Amino acid sequence: MKKLDRVWLWTLLALVWMGVIYALSDRPAGDYDGASSWLSWLPFASSVAHVGLYFVLSVFVLRVLVLLRPVSEGLIAYSTVFIALVYGVLDEIHQKGVEGRASEAIDVVADVFGAVLVVVFWFLIKRYRAKPDE
């Protein structure tokens, strides 16, 4: 087993990244005023941020599930997306109680989209690696 293929390492990365997401959502809206003005040119900047954050989280979660191989590949894919969905919903519920922040369904959609991108890339990489060299 390669040193990077350790379940505990990927689990730790996933948990730390969940902590990063929690810390970002625990800050009052006023803390992001500078970033809002700087990113005003980018449409859907908040959604892009959610996609990116949950893309990274889903890479870590997918890697843990692949290394554990608890179930089939299809169920690993669904589980990855489901974990992102559940954490996204919990994050939005938590965020509702933070000063100046709101809970929005579009954020959860962006979170799930980040996870779906990871799963799609995983299947494409698997397909590419399975092809014989031409």
C-alpha positions in Angstrom: 0.0 0.0 0.0 1.3 3.4 -0.9 1.9 5.9 1.8 -0.8 8.2 0.4 -3.3 5.3 0.3 -4.0 5.3 4.0 -7.6 5.5 5.1 -6.8 7.4 8.2 -5.0 10.1 6.2 -7.9 10.7 3.8 -10.4 10.5 6.7 -8.4 13.2 8.6 -8.3 15.4 5.5 -12.1 15.0 5.1 -12.7 15.9 8.7 -10.4 18.9 8.6 -12.0 20.1 5.5 -15.4 19.8 7.1 -14.0 21.9 9.9 -12.9 24.5 7.3 -16.4 24.6 5.8 -17.9 24.9 9.3 -15.6 27.8 10.2 -16.3 29.6 7.0 -20.1 29.3 7.6 -19.8 30.3 11.2 -18.5 33.8 10.4 -21.0 36.7 10.3 -21.9 38.2 6.9 -20.0 41.4 7.6 -16.7 39.5 7.6 -17.2 38.8 3.9 -18.0 42.4 2.8 -14.5 42.9 1.4 -14.6 39.7 -0.6 -18.1 40.5 -1.9 -16.9 43.8 -3.4 -13.8 42.2 -4.8 -15.8 39.3 -6.5 -18.7 41.4 -7.6 -17.7 40.9 -11.3 -18.1 37.1 -11.0 -21.7 36.0 -11.4 -22.8 33.4 -8.9 -19.6 33.8 -6.8 -21.2 32.2 -3.8 -22.3 29.2 -5.7 -18.8 28.8 -7.3 -17.3 28.9 -3.8 -19.8 26.2 -2.6 -19.0 24.0 -5.6 -15.3 24.3 -5.0 -15.5 23.7 -1.2 -17.7 20.6 -1.7 -15.6 19.4 -4.6 -12.6 19.2 -2.4 -14.6 17.5 0.4 -16.0 15.0 -2.0 -12.5 14.1 -3.3 -11.5 13.2 0.3 -14.7 11.3 1.0 -14.6 9.4 -2.3 -11.0 8.4 -1.6 -11.9 7.0 1.8 -14.8 5.0 0.4 -12.7 3.7 -2.4 -9.9 2.6 0.0 -12.4 0.9 2.3 -14.4 -0.7 -0.6 -17.4 -1.3 1.6 -19.8 -1.6 -1.3 -20.0 -1.5 -5.1 -18.6 1.4 -7.2 -22.2 2.7 -7.8 -22.9 2.8 -4.1 -19.6 4.5 -3.5 -20.6 7.2 -6.0 -24.1 7.6 -4.4 -22.6 7.7 -0.9 -20.2 10.4 -1.8 -23.0 12.6 -3.2 -25.2 11.7 -0.2 -22.6 12.7 2.3 -22.1 16.0 0.6 -25.9 16.6 0.5 -26.2 15.8 4.2 -23.3 18.0 5.3 -24.5 20.8 3.0 -28.0 20.7 4.6 -26.5 20.6 8.1 -24.2 23.5 7.2 -27.1 25.6 5.9 -29.2 24.8 9.0 -26.2 25.9 11.1 -25.6 29.0 9.0 -29.2 30.2 9.5 -28.3 30.9 13.1 -25.3 33.0 12.2 -25.6 36.8 12.3 -26.5 38.2 8.9 -26.4 34.9 7.2 -29.2 33.0 5.5 -30.0 29.4 4.6 -30.5 29.0 0.9 -31.4 25.9 -1.1 -29.3 27.0 -4.0 -26.2 26.6 -1.8 -27.1 23.0 -1.2 -27.6 22.5 -4.9 -24.1 23.9 -5.5 -22.7 21.6 -2.8 -24.2 18.6 -4.4 -23.0 19.7 -7.9 -19.5 19.8 -6.5 -19.8 16.2 -5.4 -21.4 15.1 -8.6 -18.4 16.6 -10.5 -16.1 14.5 -8.5 -18.0 11.3 -9.2 -18.2 12.1 -12.9 -14.4 12.8 -13.0 -13.8 9.5 -11.1 -15.8 7.5 -13.6 -14.1 9.2 -16.5 -10.7 8.5 -15.1 -11.6 4.9 -14.4 -12.9 4.6 -18.0 -9.7 6.2 -19.4 -7.4 3.9 -17.4 -9.4 0.8 -18.4 -8.9 1.5 -22.2 -6.0 -0.5 -23.7 -3.2 1.7 -25.1 -3.7 2.2 -28.8 
